[in-house]
Every structure is written in C-alpha cells, then in structure tokens.
C-alpha cells in the first residue's frame, strides 16, 4: 500500500500486523517450533481451517500466508458470496498458475457455505491449484463438510489474554506518536 493510501486507511487496517513477528497472541501456533511458524519457515504451504472467536487474527494470518509466500490473495465472504465467486477464484488461480504464481483462496465464515459450495473447492485443493484457507467461529467438525476438512489442517486460535490486550493497546499510541496510555486508562 503506498504511503499516502496507508495514512488514509482506517486505524484498524494501519495496525494490522505486516509480519508474522508482529502478530500478538497465538504463541501455541506461532511460537518457535510451533505448527504455523514451522510451516512459514519451511516454505511448505498447506490448506487450513482457522477456527477461533472474532478478532483473534484469522484474516490477518491468511493475508500473511499469501504475503510471505508471494501468492495471490483471493478473499471470499461466505456470507455474501456464492458459486460465481468460487468460479472467479478458480479462473484467477489458473491465470496465476500460468505465470508460476501461487494462490491463496481465503473463505471468511466458511461454515456459512452449504455442502455443495464447500464441495466446489475440493478438486482444486486436491490438484494443488490453490491453497485453501477457511476461517470460522464455529466448530469445523460440525460445520465444515468432512471431505474439505480432511484436506485441511485445523488450527485453533485462542482469545487474546490480558497481556496480549495490553500489548495491543500500545500500538495505536506508537503509530500516532501519542503518549502511552496511563495504567488507569489501560485498566478501564
């Protein structure tokens, strides 16, 4: 994002981690030797389901996968999207593959797609056309069809702890060159 655009971006977007090391929390997945850290460091992308409560970094992690692997990032909302969006993603992934570029297809709220819509991803995940990353707040064992689930690794993201939230509160002040929050303000 060009500098001028970044200054116009909403604060939440400006604060979004730009590297894996900037991600707050999720040390059970991102700490040294942990599953997602190991996947990033080994260069081995895999399809995955990111399961966790809202606001814990599911979308951010998907974007970082694409960024770190120089892959095209295609986001689909299962709330607003449908089979047409899946077809468009497949076509874009085929074009990228022709240019020797990988593609990450990110499906937010994947549990909202019905079985037929989820099945539409299967042949492309199996062929390696793209890496599938689904995000869900619901238990994938019940909400994601078993065929898609068997082709992805489920990573459980946890709610941010008190220390994580404290660290998160320091970022806006640093970005805006503002004085840090007082302990009283932070405790509220």
Backbone as CSV, one residue per row, in Angstrom:
resi,resn,N_x,N_y,N_z,CA_x,CA_y,CA_z,C_x,C_y,C_z
1,UNK,0.850,-1.170,0.000,0.000,0.000,0.000,0.897,1.234,0.000
2,UNK,0.727,2.139,-0.965,1.529,3.359,-0.989,1.317,4.168,0.284
3,UNK,2.329,4.947,0.665,2.301,5.674,1.929,1.068,6.556,2.065
4,UNK,0.714,7.297,1.043,-0.462,8.157,1.113,-1.726,7.362,1.387
5,UNK,-1.845,6.187,0.751,-3.012,5.336,0.968,-3.052,4.820,2.399
6,UNK,-1.882,4.477,2.953,-1.840,3.946,4.306,-2.318,4.988,5.310
7,UNK,-1.973,6.258,5.091,-2.406,7.304,6.006,-3.913,7.501,5.954
8,UNK,-4.536,7.195,4.819,-5.982,7.324,4.680,-6.729,6.073,5.141
9,UNK,-6.012,4.990,5.347,-6.647,3.730,5.734,-7.201,3.837,7.158
10,UNK,-8.257,3.083,7.458,-8.769,3.064,8.831,-7.676,2.611,9.800
11,UNK,-7.761,3.078,11.032,-6.744,2.760,12.029,-6.563,1.251,12.183
12,UNK,-7.662,0.500,12.193,-7.557,-0.958,12.344,-6.706,-1.567,11.237
13,UNK,-6.853,-1.070,10.011,-6.056,-1.588,8.893,-4.598,-1.178,9.046
14,UNK,-4.367,0.037,9.497,-2.990,0.512,9.680,-2.282,-0.262,10.787
15,UNK,-3.049,-0.759,11.756,-2.468,-1.503,12.875,-2.329,-2.995,12.587
16,UNK,-2.906,-3.452,11.501,-2.847,-4.879,11.166,-1.386,-5.309,11.040
17,UNK,-1.006,-6.428,11.666,0.380,-6.900,11.559,0.817,-7.071,10.105
18,UNK,2.037,-6.646,9.827,2.592,-6.749,8.472,3.537,-7.944,8.346
19,UNK,3.938,-8.496,9.489,4.816,-9.666,9.507,4.319,-10.633,10.578
20,UNK,4.761,-11.865,10.488,4.390,-12.873,11.471,4.838,-12.468,12.871
21,UNK,5.996,-11.826,12.971,6.513,-11.425,14.279,5.694,-10.320,14.932
22,UNK,4.886,-9.604,14.163,4.041,-8.547,14.722,2.707,-9.076,15.247
23,UNK,2.390,-10.334,14.971,1.123,-10.906,15.433,1.178,-11.049,16.950
24,UNK,0.122,-10.579,17.593,0.027,-10.664,19.052,-0.805,-11.889,19.410
25,UNK,-0.316,-12.661,20.377,-1.024,-13.864,20.806,-0.731,-15.038,19.886
26,UNK,-1.459,-16.103,20.080,-1.372,-17.322,19.259,0.011,-17.974,19.306
27,UNK,0.698,-17.833,20.438,2.036,-18.419,20.551,2.009,-19.942,20.452
28,UNK,0.869,-20.561,20.766,0.747,-22.017,20.631,0.815,-22.448,19.164
29,UNK,0.613,-21.505,18.244,0.721,-21.783,16.809,1.922,-21.106,16.172
30,UNK,2.313,-19.950,16.725,3.315,-19.110,16.070,4.649,-19.027,16.800
31,UNK,4.728,-19.598,17.985,5.989,-19.580,18.720,7.028,-20.459,18.035
32,UNK,8.285,-20.365,18.467,9.351,-21.180,17.863,8.990,-22.671,17.887
33,UNK,9.101,-23.303,16.716,8.829,-24.727,16.598,7.359,-25.112,16.567
34,UNK,6.473,-24.138,16.648,5.038,-24.430,16.655,4.522,-24.578,15.220
35,UNK,3.340,-25.189,15.034,2.891,-25.606,13.694,2.880,-24.534,12.603
36,UNK,2.261,-23.395,12.842,2.209,-22.387,11.777,3.564,-21.735,11.552
37,UNK,4.297,-21.504,12.620,5.654,-20.948,12.473,6.495,-21.904,11.640
38,UNK,6.410,-23.199,11.928,7.190,-24.195,11.183,6.794,-24.212,9.705
39,UNK,5.499,-24.084,9.416,5.050,-24.063,8.016,5.613,-22.846,7.294
40,UNK,5.583,-21.687,7.948,6.139,-20.476,7.342,7.634,-20.649,7.093
41,UNK,8.352,-21.136,8.099,9.811,-21.231,7.989,10.261,-22.306,7.011
42,UNK,9.473,-23.371,6.865,9.858,-24.455,5.953,9.503,-24.132,4.505
43,UNK,8.631,-23.150,4.320,8.187,-22.818,2.973,7.125,-23.761,2.444
44,UNK,6.572,-24.598,3.319,5.553,-25.562,2.900,4.162,-25.042,3.241
45,UNK,3.498,-24.571,2.224,2.122,-24.115,2.398,1.188,-25.310,2.498
46,UNK,0.146,-25.187,3.281,-0.869,-26.235,3.338,-2.244,-25.600,3.518
47,UNK,-3.257,-26.292,3.031,-4.617,-25.812,3.230,-4.962,-25.942,4.702
48,UNK,-5.769,-24.995,5.183,-6.061,-24.977,6.611,-7.413,-24.344,6.900
49,UNK,-7.911,-24.683,8.073,-9.093,-24.043,8.637,-8.613,-23.328,9.895
50,UNK,-8.880,-22.039,9.981,-8.542,-21.255,11.164,-9.825,-21.069,11.966
51,UNK,-9.862,-21.676,13.140,-11.068,-21.681,13.961,-10.813,-20.883,15.224
52,UNK,-11.641,-19.890,15.468,-11.497,-19.112,16.686,-12.515,-17.996,16.766
53,UNK,-12.566,-17.344,17.919,-13.530,-16.258,18.101,-13.193,-15.055,17.225
54,UNK,-14.133,-14.142,17.062,-13.859,-12.942,16.263,-12.693,-12.136,16.840
55,UNK,-11.915,-11.541,15.951,-10.876,-10.609,16.371,-9.571,-11.202,16.849
56,UNK,-9.329,-12.485,16.573,-8.089,-13.106,17.054,-7.016,-13.231,15.979
57,UNK,-7.333,-12.811,14.736,-6.296,-12.790,13.710,-6.436,-13.785,12.578
58,UNK,-7.596,-14.354,12.384,-7.766,-15.349,11.315,-7.494,-14.743,9.937
59,UNK,-8.116,-13.623,9.658,-7.913,-12.965,8.361,-6.477,-12.488,8.215
60,UNK,-5.927,-11.934,9.267,-4.545,-11.455,9.224,-3.583,-12.592,8.915
61,UNK,-3.752,-13.733,9.561,-2.862,-14.873,9.291,-2.980,-15.333,7.846
62,UNK,-4.192,-15.359,7.320,-4.369,-15.757,5.916,-3.648,-14.785,4.987
63,UNK,-3.771,-13.498,5.260,-3.075,-12.496,4.438,-1.559,-12.649,4.541
64,UNK,-1.076,-12.951,5.746,0.369,-13.118,5.926,0.887,-14.351,5.194
65,UNK,0.084,-15.413,5.148,0.481,-16.597,4.371,0.708,-16.182,2.923
66,UNK,-0.268,-15.494,2.347,-0.143,-15.072,0.943,1.046,-14.137,0.758
67,UNK,1.201,-13.186,1.654,2.299,-12.216,1.542,3.661,-12.900,1.641
68,UNK,3.822,-13.746,2.651,5.125,-14.380,2.868,5.503,-15.360,1.766
69,UNK,4.514,-15.916,1.090,4.792,-16.863,0.020,4.612,-16.238,-1.354
70,UNK,4.514,-14.917,-1.393,4.339,-14.166,-2.638,3.231,-14.780,-3.490
71,UNK,2.131,-15.071,-2.837,0.988,-15.682,-3.518,-0.115,-14.645,-3.713
72,UNK,-0.862,-14.835,-4.770,-2.059,-14.029,-4.989,-3.043,-14.331,-3.856
73,UNK,-3.691,-13.310,-3.305,-4.656,-13.478,-2.217,-6.049,-13.181,-2.747
74,UNK,-6.920,-14.175,-2.683,-8.305,-14.001,-3.110,-9.192,-14.253,-1.898
75,UNK,-9.943,-13.233,-1.498,-10.834,-13.350,-0.345,-12.275,-13.498,-0.814
76,UNK,-12.962,-14.456,-0.211,-14.376,-14.686,-0.490,-15.114,-14.661,0.842
77,UNK,-16.204,-13.932,0.892,-17.067,-13.946,2.069,-18.167,-14.965,1.837
78,UNK,-18.246,-15.975,2.697,-19.307,-16.970,2.547,-20.667,-16.384,2.906
79,UNK,-20.669,-15.248,3.577,-21.926,-14.578,3.905,-22.512,-13.929,2.653
80,UNK,-21.653,-13.312,1.847,-22.105,-12.560,0.676,-21.869,-13.279,-0.645
81,UNK,-20.992,-14.271,-0.657,-20.576,-14.898,-1.907,-21.339,-16.163,-2.235
82,UNK,-20.975,-16.723,-3.386,-21.606,-17.955,-3.841,-20.737,-18.658,-4.859
83,UNK,-21.343,-19.546,-5.631,-20.607,-20.358,-6.599,-19.910,-19.485,-7.641
84,UNK,-20.521,-18.380,-8.036,-19.889,-17.483,-9.011,-18.542,-16.982,-8.481
85,UNK,-18.489,-16.637,-7.200,-17.234,-16.168,-6.608,-16.188,-17.280,-6.583
86,UNK,-16.636,-18.494,-6.349,-15.720,-19.637,-6.357,-15.170,-19.841,-7.766
87,UNK,-16.049,-19.781,-8.775,-15.596,-19.921,-10.170,-14.594,-18.825,-10.528
88,UNK,-14.892,-17.590,-10.133,-13.972,-16.479,-10.407,-12.614,-16.726,-9.757
89,UNK,-12.619,-17.234,-8.524,-11.365,-17.522,-7.825,-10.575,-18.602,-8.556
90,UNK,-11.271,-19.625,-9.037,-10.610,-20.705,-9.786,-9.972,-20.149,-11.052
91,UNK,-10.703,-19.315,-11.781,-10.153,-18.723,-13.011,-8.926,-17.866,-12.710
92,UNK,-8.999,-17.058,-11.676,-7.854,-16.210,-11.316,-6.659,-17.056,-10.881
93,UNK,-6.926,-18.153,-10.168,-5.845,-19.044,-9.739,-5.195,-19.730,-10.939
94,UNK,-5.993,-20.084,-11.941,-5.443,-20.713,-13.148,-4.544,-19.740,-13.904
95,UNK,-4.956,-18.487,-13.996,-4.125,-17.466,-14.650,-2.815,-17.294,-13.879
96,UNK,-2.902,-17.215,-12.560,-1.696,-17.049,-11.743,-0.765,-18.253,-11.890
97,UNK,-1.340,-19.448,-11.923,-0.518,-20.654,-12.070,0.226,-20.630,-13.400
98,UNK,-0.429,-20.118,-14.447,0.226,-19.976,-15.750,1.412,-19.034,-15.702
99,UNK,1.412,-18.142,-14.721,2.525,-17.202,-14.520,3.457,-17.675,-13.411
100,UNK,3.332,-18.946,-13.027,4.173,-19.542,-11.984,3.982,-18.866,-10.621
101,UNK,2.777,-18.404,-10.354,2.494,-17.758,-9.070,1.437,-18.569,-8.326
102,UNK,1.654,-18.732,-7.042,0.699,-19.461,-6.213,-0.489,-18.566,-5.858
103,UNK,-1.548,-19.218,-5.406,-2.756,-18.503,-4.994,-3.232,-19.040,-3.651
104,UNK,-3.623,-18.131,-2.784,-4.301,-18.465,-1.535,-5.742,-18.001,-1.683
105,UNK,-6.676,-18.931,-1.536,-8.097,-18.579,-1.534,-8.562,-18.621,-0.084
106,UNK,-8.954,-17.460,0.412,-9.399,-17.309,1.793,-10.917,-17.186,1.816
107,UNK,-11.566,-18.066,2.564,-13.026,-18.028,2.682,-13.387,-17.683,4.117
108,UNK,-13.858,-16.456,4.296,-14.272,-16.000,5.619,-15.660,-16.552,5.926
109,UNK,-15.838,-17.015,7.152,-17.107,-17.615,7.585,-17.460,-18.836,6.725
110,UNK,-16.457,-19.683,6.474,-16.631,-20.838,5.588,-17.816,-21.711,6.003
111,UNK,-18.131,-21.732,7.279,-19.252,-22.551,7.760,-20.595,-22.095,7.190
112,UNK,-20.638,-20.886,6.621,-21.892,-20.369,6.049,-22.159,-20.917,4.641
113,UNK,-21.120,-21.457,3.984,-21.334,-22.094,2.683,-22.025,-23.443,2.907
114,UNK,-22.926,-23.796,1.992,-23.573,-25.104,2.102,-22.623,-26.194,1.585
115,UNK,-23.050,-27.441,1.686,-22.192,-28.570,1.306,-21.756,-28.485,-0.158
116,UNK,-22.676,-28.160,-1.054,-22.333,-28.081,-2.481,-21.300,-26.985,-2.734
117,UNK,-21.461,-25.856,-2.073,-20.493,-24.767,-2.241,-19.130,-25.176,-1.693
118,UNK,-19.108,-25.820,-0.534,-17.834,-26.287,0.022,-17.209,-27.346,-0.883
119,UNK,-18.032,-28.227,-1.441,-17.525,-29.270,-2.340,-16.875,-28.686,-3.593
120,UNK,-17.302,-27.504,-3.999,-16.752,-26.884,-5.209,-15.254,-26.608,-5.082
121,UNK,-14.744,-26.520,-3.872,-13.311,-26.274,-3.669,-12.472,-27.548,-3.803
122,UNK,-13.086,-28.703,-3.559,-12.334,-29.955,-3.435,-11.398,-30.279,-4.593
123,UNK,-11.861,-30.297,-5.844,-10.941,-30.698,-6.915,-9.742,-29.759,-7.046
124,UNK,-9.934,-28.514,-6.696,-8.864,-27.524,-6.847,-7.869,-27.591,-5.689
125,UNK,-8.370,-27.933,-4.508,-7.473,-28.163,-3.374,-6.656,-29.423,-3.648
126,UNK,-7.326,-30.477,-4.128,-6.647,-31.745,-4.415,-5.599,-31.604,-5.509
127,UNK,-5.896,-30.804,-6.520,-4.952,-30.647,-7.637,-3.812,-29.695,-7.301
128,UNK,-3.956,-28.972,-6.202,-2.920,-28.010,-5.835,-3.038,-26.688,-6.579
129,UNK,-4.186,-26.444,-7.215,-4.364,-25.180,-7.930,-4.225,-24.004,-6.976
130,UNK,-4.761,-24.161,-5.774,-4.611,-23.103,-4.778,-4.562,-23.692,-3.382
131,UNK,-4.077,-22.872,-2.471,-4.105,-23.204,-1.054,-5.409,-22.640,-0.509
132,UNK,-6.169,-23.475,0.151,-7.448,-23.075,0.717,-7.250,-22.726,2.184
133,UNK,-7.732,-21.557,2.585,-7.745,-21.187,4.000,-9.164,-20.750,4.337
134,UNK,-9.799,-21.496,5.206,-11.138,-21.147,5.661,-11.073,-20.601,7.071
135,UNK,-11.883,-19.600,7.354,-11.969,-19.038,8.702,-13.372,-19.286,9.228
136,UNK,-13.449,-19.696,10.481,-14.754,-19.957,11.076,-14.728,-19.687,12.571
137,UNK,-15.872,-19.256,13.064,-16.048,-19.104,14.504,-16.777,-20.321,15.071
138,UNK,-17.209,-21.205,14.194,-17.964,-22.398,14.591,-17.069,-23.633,14.535
139,UNK,-17.400,-24.639,15.324,-16.621,-25.870,15.351,-16.626,-26.505,13.960
140,UNK,-15.465,-26.573,13.300,-15.430,-27.103,11.935,-15.845,-28.569,11.843
141,UNK,-15.712,-29.323,12.910,-16.122,-30.730,12.880,-17.611,-30.875,12.594
142,UNK,-18.379,-29.852,12.947,-19.823,-29.896,12.729,-20.269,-29.033,11.556
143,UNK,-19.485,-28.022,11.203,-19.951,-27.018,10.245,-19.239,-27.041,8.891
144,UNK,-18.103,-27.721,8.803,-17.374,-27.817,7.531,-17.484,-29.268,7.080
145,UNK,-17.786,-29.460,5.795,-18.017,-30.838,5.365,-16.739,-31.670,5.484
146,UNK,-16.946,-32.953,5.743,-15.827,-33.835,6.088,-14.805,-33.963,4.968
147,UNK,-15.240,-33.907,3.717,-14.290,-34.029,2.605,-13.317,-32.849,2.589
148,UNK,-13.830,-31.652,2.767,-12.965,-30.471,2.798,-12.112,-30.475,4.061
149,UNK,-12.701,-30.855,5.165,-11.993,-30.900,6.442,-10.819,-31.876,6.394
150,UNK,-10.989,-32.993,5.675,-9.922,-33.996,5.607,-8.732,-33.532,4.765
151,UNK,-8.909,-32.479,4.008,-7.840,-31.966,3.147,-7.194,-30.704,3.713
152,UNK,-7.555,-30.375,4.945,-7.030,-29.164,5.574,-6.626,-29.468,7.014
153,UNK,-5.678,-28.704,7.497,-5.287,-28.788,8.899,-6.081,-27.749,9.670
154,UNK,-6.685,-28.163,10.778,-7.434,-27.221,11.608,-6.485,-26.623,12.642
155,UNK,-6.423,-25.309,12.659,-5.641,-24.587,13.661,-6.619,-23.804,14.530
156,UNK,-6.572,-24.040,15.834,-7.472,-23.372,16.770,-6.790,-22.114,17.294
157,UNK,-7.416,-20.969,17.060,-6.905,-19.698,17.565,-7.630,-19.370,18.862
158,UNK,-6.877,-18.873,19.825,-7.430,-18.599,21.152,-7.710,-17.112,21.324
159,UNK,-8.631,-16.818,22.236,-8.885,-15.424,22.598,-7.601,-14.813,23.134
160,UNK,-7.442,-13.516,22.917,-6.254,-12.832,23.407,-6.316,-12.712,24.925
161,UNK,-5.179,-12.971,25.575,-5.089,-12.854,27.024,-4.892,-11.405,27.447
162,UNK,-4.895,-11.188,28.737,-4.758,-9.834,29.281,-3.448,-9.179,28.851
163,UNK,-2.348,-9.924,28.889,-1.056,-9.366,28.457,-1.079,-9.019,26.974
164,UNK,-1.716,-9.890,26.169,-1.827,-9.628,24.729,-2.623,-8.352,24.479
165,UNK,-3.720,-8.188,25.205,-4.548,-6.987,25.037,-3.788,-5.736,25.460
166,UNK,-2.991,-5.852,26.526,-2.168,-4.718,26.954,-1.181,-4.320,25.874
167,UNK,-0.556,-5.318,25.257,0.380,-5.039,24.161,-0.349,-4.415,22.975
168,UNK,-1.534,-4.912,22.704,-2.337,-4.388,21.601,-2.691,-2.916,21.814
169,UNK,-2.903,-2.526,23.051,-3.253,-1.134,23.360,-2.092,-0.170,23.148
170,UNK,-0.868,-0.667,23.145,0.278,0.234,22.962,0.506,0.587,21.499
171,UNK,-0.005,-0.210,20.584,0.252,0.032,19.157,-0.303,1.343,18.625
172,UNK,-1.564,1.686,18.895,-2.069,2.952,18.340,-1.259,4.156,18.808
173,UNK,-0.869,4.171,20.066,-0.092,5.299,20.583,1.238,5.408,19.850
174,UNK,1.896,4.288,19.626,3.180,4.311,18.917,2.990,4.763,17.473
175,UNK,1.956,4.261,16.812,1.705,4.615,15.418,1.374,6.096,15.268
176,UNK,0.611,6.615,16.209,0.169,8.012,16.136,1.120,8.968,16.847
177,UNK,2.226,8.436,17.358,3.206,9.237,18.099,2.536,9.967,19.259
178,UNK,1.623,9.277,19.919,0.904,9.830,21.063,1.530,9.294,22.342
179,UNK,1.308,9.979,23.446,1.839,9.456,24.710,1.168,8.124,25.039
180,UNK,1.865,7.247,25.731,1.279,5.947,26.069,0.105,6.116,27.036
181,UNK,-0.762,5.115,27.055,-1.884,5.126,27.986,-1.381,5.006,29.413
182,UNK,-2.041,5.703,30.315,-1.705,5.547,31.733,-2.236,4.195,32.198
183,UNK,-1.732,3.725,33.322,-2.209,2.458,33.867,-3.701,2.522,34.176
184,UNK,-4.168,3.673,34.648,-5.590,3.838,34.967,-6.429,3.690,33.697
185,UNK,-6.017,4.357,32.623,-6.756,4.279,31.359,-6.712,2.865,30.796
186,UNK,-5.574,2.211,30.900,-5.436,0.856,30.369,-6.331,-0.123,31.124
187,UNK,-6.464,0.065,32.430,-7.268,-0.850,33.241,-8.766,-0.698,33.003
188,UNK,-9.164,0.422,32.433,-10.597,0.623,32.160,-10.951,-0.199,30.983
